[in-house]
């Protein structure tokens, strides 16, 4: 015979006069969060009470009900009702809908209070958007919606902006296929077909940051000199049906491609084809993107490769190229400049020599099976491949070792267990003043004694270190190089290190810039020169000439340069004043180095500046670079069009915003530095 499933019974619900209710001390909410009591009171005044209170009878000393009820769940609603009573907007005896839990229930009052708060689920942003949209379509204004839900009109406008996003993308977001920041980036355009094209491209990419989406959506035309065009070829774009616009009256550098979607599709197809070839080499994974964020390899380890030697044919060709180069240089040694055709030939020779000297690396197949590669587009329009990166979880476990004193690295010998007790360490825990009797051979030294001995050695070592600058610089460099390339924290005897300052916030053009390329090349050059065996590093550094030592020192220290502006919280570990001081010192460093951001390759574009500032600043930039007449010509345009026109007007003129200008100072006066620091801070505040 089947057993009947017991039926649950719900607590009864009834109206109870407000003056018969009291707030329970079992309510778990003690800290103010979310909507204030005043705002909740105004909401109840407008729409009434949407949710009942959870109450329990108050019992007297003999266990009888007193007619009063405590409120363990719904305390904020109770306080809001209490406020309305004090404001004479609600009668003291007004009936309040309540769910009444029976006296003596096995469920604790704290249990009910906690469940009501914890089991609540916040509304999904997409549901909030749809609700706002429905209310707008039924006649409510954005201001009325904002007032009804106690949010700013800007929040309502942001949510309603999602009305411009394709339903297909909204469905992807609903299924957690993209982040809210990415979805909001699509709202910059109302072209659903273009939105979906862009998502198809970035969905295949490692770099899906919102700024990439915005750049692709706001891009109306692409110059023929763009790296993407050089990568796929203009003929390929035209063959795919892509239109091109030419200027018949002025040099246009090849014109403008009018369909970025076709171009981006061709680029990704070519990148993916290249990625498949690289995957066939034996790598575990290959990531593909138009460009990767700066510092994207920071969390990866690297495997070592060996240079592929020159073949006999390549050696002969390299010698021939060098001989031709030397002959040309000797022939024109007395000339002021090379003829155009000779200069072009020397350029071809230099490129050919560089291609032969930059040898590819060969990797162990076993290492390749746990490592991967990044495939992207270089700033010069060539394929950029970064091989040999390993995720931390794919690194092989290192064998356990003991140090020179016999201690296990994860289980130091503890002097508290070094007494005369049992061999397994259990027994007397008194710290001995002398070494215990030997039982089974020599045991490791007690930690306290070892610390005292090494303190003596440290003091003597400091004295010797300070008296020998050559050795001091060698040890300093040894520490820095290990910190930069081997990253073995806590393993150095010299407490000196460089903390690499990450740059997670940057414009799209920075990873492919001239400084980025130079830093990568310099870093790869030193990595190539470093000894493969870490144990040989000290001797290698010690044998460098002084020029090489100083160059290596400057390279390692460069990772720690920090000239970032940051808005700090009021009570953070770093104060805003400290950031201002940092900027002053960065100005001094830039002046000492004669830093020229134009020579470094920065130029104003819609993505990195013009599309991010006010119309007044756009016009100011054009006025400074081209004069009042040029600024007046674009003053009537809307901001997106104004920014695009300004980009073309400013191209090649070397204009820089204040934050990027280097101030030449005759001396290091604190007053001048303070003004520069304040200028940068004022610009960022806008």
N, C-alpha and C positions, 0 to 999 in steps of 0.2 A: 504494500500500500504506500503510495507516494506521500511524502510529507509536504504539507501546505507551506508555501513561502509566506513568512509573516509580513503583514502590511505595515508600512510606516504611517504615523499620524503626525500631521503638521500642527504647530502651535496655533492657537486661536488668534483672531485679529479683531480688535474693537477700538472704538473711540474712547479716549480717556481725557478728562479736563486737564489743561496744562498745569493748573495749580496743584494737581495730584502727582506730578512728576518731579523727580530729583535726579541730579547727575550722579551716577555710580562711581565709587572710587576704584572699581575694577576696570574702568575704561583704559585700554592700553595706549591710546593716543595722548601723549603728554607734550610733544614738540609740535609747534606750529608749522604747517607745511601746506603748500598749495593755496587755494582760495581763502581769503580772510573771512572772519565771522561777519564783518560788515557787508562784504560782497555777497556772501551766501544769504544774508538777511534780505538784501535787495532782490536777489533772485527769487527767494520764496515769496516776497511781496508781489513780484511780477507774475509768477506762474503757479504759485502754490507749492505745497510740499509734494515732491515726486516720490519720495521713499519713506516708508513707515519707520518708526523708531522700534528698536528691540528692547523690551522692558521685562522686569521681574517684580513680583510682589515684594514689598518690604515687610518683614516679619517682626513682631515684638519679641520680648524676652521669653515668652512661652511658646513661640512658634506660630502664633496666629497672625493672619494678614491684617495690616493696619489700614488698608485702603489707599496707601501711597505706593507708587511704583518707581523703582530706580532704573536708570537708562545706562546699561553697560555698552551698548552698541548704537551709535547715532549721536554721540556727544556734541559734535559740531553743529548738527541740525538742532539739537536741544538749545545750544547757546545762541544760535541765530534766532530761534523762536523767542528765547528769553529777551534778546535785544529788541525784537519787535514789540514785545509786551511793555518793556521799559519806555519805548518810543510812542506808546499808546496807539500802535497800529494793529495790535492783536489783543483781544480780551483775555484776562487771566483765566477765565473758565472755558476758553475756546477748545472744542474737542480736537484731539490730536490722534491721527491714525497710529495704532501701535500693534505690534506682534507680541503677544504675551507668552513668555516662557513660564511654565508651571513652577510653583515653589518646590524646592528640594530636587530640582532636576540634576541628573548625573553630569550634565554638561556644565562646566564652570562658566561664570560670567566672563572671565578673562578670555576663555576659549571663544565665546561668541564675538567679543570685541576684536580679537585678533583675526578671526576668520573673515569678518566683514571688511577689514582693511587689507589683509594679505591676499584674499582670493579675488579681489577686484582686478580687472584687466583694463589698462589704459586703452583709449580708442586709437585705432590705427590711423596714421595721418591720411591715408586714402579715404577711409570712412569719414573723417572730419572734412576733407575736401568735398566729398559727395554731398554731405549734409549742408555745408555752406552753399554749394552750388544750387541745391534744391530750394533752399531758403531764398537765395537771390532770385531764382526763376519765379518764385511765388510772391515777389514784390518787396522783400526786405532789402534795404540798402546795405552796403558794406559797413557803414558806421553803426547801423542798427544791429547787425550781426555781431560786430565787435563788442558793442555795449551789452548785448544779451549774454555773451560768454566771457565777459571781463578779460578780453584780450585786446591788443592794440589793433587799429585798422590795418597796420602793416602786415600783421600775422594773417589776417583775413585775405588781404590782397595776395600775399605769397601763396596761400593755399589755393585761391581761386585762379591764380596764374597757371595752375596745373590743368585748367580747362584747355589750354593750347597744346597739351601733350597728346600724342597719338594714343588711342585706346589700346593698341597692341603693346605699347611701352608701359601703360598703366597696369595691364595684366601681368607683364613681366615683373614689375615692382611688387605687385600683390603676391606673387609667388616667390618673393625674396630673391629675384634674379638680378636686382640692382639695388644700390643704396638710395636713400632719399636725396642726398646731395647730387647724385648723378641724375636722378629724375628731374630735380629742379633745374639743372643745367639745360635740359632739353627745352624748358619753357621759354628760352630766349628766342626761339623761332616758332612760328605757327605753321610751318611747312611739314606736314605729317610724313610725307614720302621721304623728305630729306632727313628727318629725325630717325626714321627706321633704317635708312641707308647708313647713317653715322653709327647707329647702335650695332649694326651688322659688322662694321669695321672694328669698332673698339671692343666688341665682345670677343673678337679673336686675338685681341692684343693684351699684353701684360699691363700696359699703362691705360687705365680707365678713369683717370682723375677727371673731375668736373671741368677743369680748365681746358683739357684736351677736347672735350665735347663742345664747350662754348666756342673754342677757336674754329673747329670744323664747321659749326653751324653758322657762324658769322662770316665765314670766308666766302666771298662772292666770286672772286677771280684769283688766279694764281699766276705770278710772273713766270715767264718761260725760263728764267734763270734759277728758279726754285730748285732746291736739292731733289725734290720728288720728281720733277720733270727730267733732270739730268739722269736720274736713276733709271726710269723706264724708257726715256727717249721721247722726244716730241712726235716723231713719226708714229710711234705705237699709240700715243694718245689720239692723234688724228685718225688713225686706222680704226680705232674703237668708236668713232663717231663724235669725238669731243670737239666742240666749237672753239675757235680762237679769235681774239680781237686784236687788231693791229692799229697802230697810230701811223697814218700816212704822212704826217707833217713833221714829226720829230722822231729821233732814234728811240725805239721802244724796247731794245734789248731782247728782241724775239717776240714781243707781244704779251698778251694775257690769256691764260686758259680759262674759259668761262664755265666749265663744269667740274668743280673740285671733286664731286662724287665719283665721276669716271676715273679721274686721276688717282684718287685714294684707293679705289678698287684695284686698279692696275698695279699700284705700289704694293699693296698687301698680297696680291697674287704672286708677284715676283719674290717678295720676302718669304712667303710660305713655301714656294718652290725651292728657294735657297735653303730654308730651314730643313726641308726634307732631305736634301743632299747632305747637310751637316749631321742630321740625325742618323743617317746611314753610316756615318763614321763609327758609330757605336756608343753615342752618348745616351744616358738614361732619360734625359729630358731636354727639350729645346723650347725656349720662350721667344715669341716674336712680337715686335711692336714697331711703330714708326719711330718712336724714341722712348727711352726709359728714363724715369726720374733720376736726378742726380743722387749718387750714393746708393743706387739700387743693389749693389753687390755687397753692401756692408755686413749683412747678416750671414754671408756665405763664407765657408772656408775655401781654399784653393788647392788644387793638386799641382804638382810640379811637372813640367814638360821639358824635353830636351830639344835643342835646335836641330832642324834637319840640315845636314852638311850640304855644301855646294856640290853639285855634280861636276864632272870634268868639263862639260859644255858650258855650264854656268860660270865656272872659274875662268875659262878662256874668254868668255864674253865680258866678264867683269874687268879683267886685265885690259882688254881692248878698249872698253869705255873709259877707263881711267887714263890710259895712254892718250886717247883722243882728247880728253878733257885737258890734260897737261899740255898737249901740243897747242891747242887753241889759246889757252891762257898765256903760254910763252909767246905766241905770235902777236898777241894784242897786249902784251905787258906794258908797252909805252903809250897805248891809246887811252884817250880820256873816257871813251865808252865803246861798247861793242856795237857793230852794225846789227840791225834788227834781225836779219836771218841768222847771224852768228849767236846772238843772245837767245833766240828761240832754240837753236840747236843745243846750246849749253843747258838750257832748261830741260830739254828732252833727255840729255845725258844724265843730269842730276836725278831726274825721276827714275830712270832705268837703273842707275846705281843704287838708289834708295830701295827700289823693289827687290834687288838682288841681295842687299845687305840685311834687310829686315826678314830674317828667316822664319818660316813657320815652325811651330813646336809640334813634336811628336809626343803622344801620351801613352802610358801603359794601359792596355785594354781593360785590365782589372780595375784601374782607377776610373776609366771612362764609364764603366758600368754603373757607378754610383754618383757620377757627376753630370753636369749639363752645360748648356751654352745659351747665350743671349744673342739674338739676331735682330739688328735694327738698321736704320738708315743713318749714315754719317752725314755731317754737315756739308761735306763736299759732294754729296750725291753718290757716294760709293757704298757698298755693302760693309757693314761693321759687324764683326763676329767676335764675341768675347767667350772663350772656351775655358773649361776646367773649374767650374764652381760647384761646390758641394753643400747641400743643406746640412745643418748641424746634426739632424737626426740620422743622416746617412754616413756620418763619419764613423770609422771603425773604433771600437773601444780599445783604449790603450791598456797594456798589461800593468798590473799592480806592481809597484816597486817600493823599495825601502830606501831611506836616505842614508848618507854616509855614517850616521850615528846609530843606524839599526832601527830607526823608528819607521813605522808604517805611516804613509802620508795621510791616511784617513783614521788612524787609531794611534794617537800619540801615547807613548808610555807615560802613565800618570804616576807622579810621586806619591799620590794618596793611596795607590795600590801597591806600593813598592816596599811594604813592611815585611815583617817576619812571618806572615801568615802562610796559608796554604799556597801550593804552587799555582793554583788556578786564580790567584789574586784575591781570594776571599779570606778575610781574617782581620788582623789588626790594621786600622787605617791611620795610625799615628805616623806623622811625617818624621823619618829618621834624620838625625844630624850627620850620620856617617853612612857610607856605602854598606848595605847588608852583606852578610856572608855569602860567598859564592856557592851555589848549589849545583846548577847545571850549566856551568860555563859563565862567561862574562855577559852580564845583562847591560842594556842601554843605560846611560847616565840619567839620573833623575832630572826632570825638566828644570827645576829651580837651579840646580848646580850648572846645568848647561847654559841657562840664561846668564848666570853670573860670569861664567867663563867667556862667553861670546860678547858680553858687555865690555870686558877688558879689551878684547880683540878689536871691537868696534872703535873704541877710543883711540887706540894706537893706530888703527887703520886710517882714521880721520886725519891724524897728524901727518902721517906719511903722504896721504892723498893731497893734502893742501900744499905740500912742499914740492909737488911734481906736476906742473901744469900739463905737460904732454900726456902723461898717464891719466890725469883727471879728464882731459878732453876726450881721450880714447874711451874711457869708461862711460862718460856722458853720452857719447855717440852710440856706444854699444847698447846702452839702456834704451835710447830713443829708437834705434833701428829695430830692436826686438819688440818694443812696444808697438811700432807701426806695422811690422811685417810678420812677427811671430805671435804677438798678442798673448804672452804668457804672464798673466797678471800675478803680482806678488812674488815673482821669481828673481827679482833683481836686488842687489845689495845697495844700490844707489837709489834713494827715493827721489827720482826725477822722472817726469813723464810728460807726454803731450796728450791732452784729451782732444781727440778729433771732434770738431764742432760740426754737427750734422746740419744740412741745409734742406730740410724737407719742404719748405715753402719757397718756390722759385717760379720764374716765368718759363714758358715752354721753350724759349730759345736758348736758355742757359746751358743745358747738357751738351749742346753741339757747338758752343762758343769757342773762340780762340783760346781763352784761358783754360777752359775745361780740357781742350785737346792737348794743350801744352802740359798741363798737370798730369794727364794720363800718360803722355809720352815720357815725361821725366820719371814718373813712378815705374813704368815698365822698364826704362833703362836701368834704374838702380836695381830692380828685382832681377834683371838679367845678370848684373855684375855681382850680386851677392853670392857668397858661397852656398852650395846646396846644404852642407852640414852646418847646423846652428852652432855646433861646438867649435867650428873653425872661424866664427864671426869675429871674435875679439882679435885674433892674430891678423885677420884680413884688414880690419880697421886700423890696427896699429901700424900696418905697413903702408897705408895710403900717404901720399904727399899732402902737404898742408892745404893746397888749393882744393884737392878732392875732399879732404876732411871737412873744410868749411862749406863746400857745396852740399855735402851730405847732411851736415848740421842744419843748413838753411832749409833743405827739402823736408826734413823730419819736423822741424819747428813750424813749417808752413801749415801743417794739418791743424795746428792749434790757433791760428789767427782767427779772431772773432770780431767782425765789424758790423754785427747784426743789430738792427733796431728791434726791440721787443717791447710790447706793452705788458708791464708786470702787474700782477694783482697787488692790492694795497698791503697785504700782510704776507707776501711771499718771501722766499729765502733770499731772492735778489731784488733790491729796491730799484725804483725807477731812476733814482739819482745815480746808482751804479751803472745803469745802462747809458746815461748821459755821459758819465766819465769815460766809459768804454768808447763812445763815439768820438770824444775829444782825442783820445789816444790813437784811434783809428785814423782821424784826420792828420795827426802828426806823422803817423807811419806812411800814409799816402803821400804827404808832402815830401818826406825824406826820400821816398822811392820814385818821386816824380810820376806818380800813377796817372795814366791817360786812358780814360775809359773808351775814348774813340779808337785809339790804337788797339785797345783790348777787344774791339769788335762790337761794342754796344751801340745800337742805334734805335731810336724810338719807333715802335710799331704799335698797332692797335692792341696786340695781346700784352705787351710788356709795359705799356705806359698810357698811350693815348686813349684807349678804350676804358681805362681804369680811373681817369681823373675827370674833373668838371669841364664844361665847355669853356669856362673862363681860362682855365689852365691850358687847354688846347690852343686857344687863340693867343695866349701869352707866349707859348712856345713858337708858334708860327711868326708872331710879331717880332720876337727876338732874333729869329733866324732869317726871315725873309722880308720883314718890314710891314708897315701898317696896311699897304695896299693888298698884299697876299692874305693877311688876316681878315680884312674886310670882305674879300671875295668869298670866303667860306663861312662868314659869321651868321648867315641866314639859315644854314643847314641844320638838320637834326643831328643829335650827337653821334649816332653810328656813322652817318655819311660824313660828318665833319672829321671824325677820327680817321677814316680811310683817306680822305683828301689830304689831311695834315701829314699822314705817313708818307705820301708821295712828295709833298712839298718839302719835307724835312730830310728826305733821303740824301745821304752823302754830304750833308752840310756840317756834320760834327756837333750838332746841338745836344746839350746834356741838361737834364733837370738838376736843380740845386743839390740834391742829395748825392749826385754822382760827380760833382765838380771837385777838383783838387785845388785847394787854396795854397798858393805859393807864399810862404812866410819867410821874411828875412831872419827872424829869430823865433824861438819857441815861447811866445808870450801867452800867458794863461788867458788874457782877455780875448785875444783872437780865437783861441781854441774854444772858449766858452761860447762865443757867438756862433761858431761853426756847429758845435754840438746842438745848440738850441735851434739852429736853422733846420737840421735834420729832424729833430723831434717835432718841430712845428709842421713840417711837411707831412710827416707820418700821421699827425693828429688830424689833418684835414681828410 
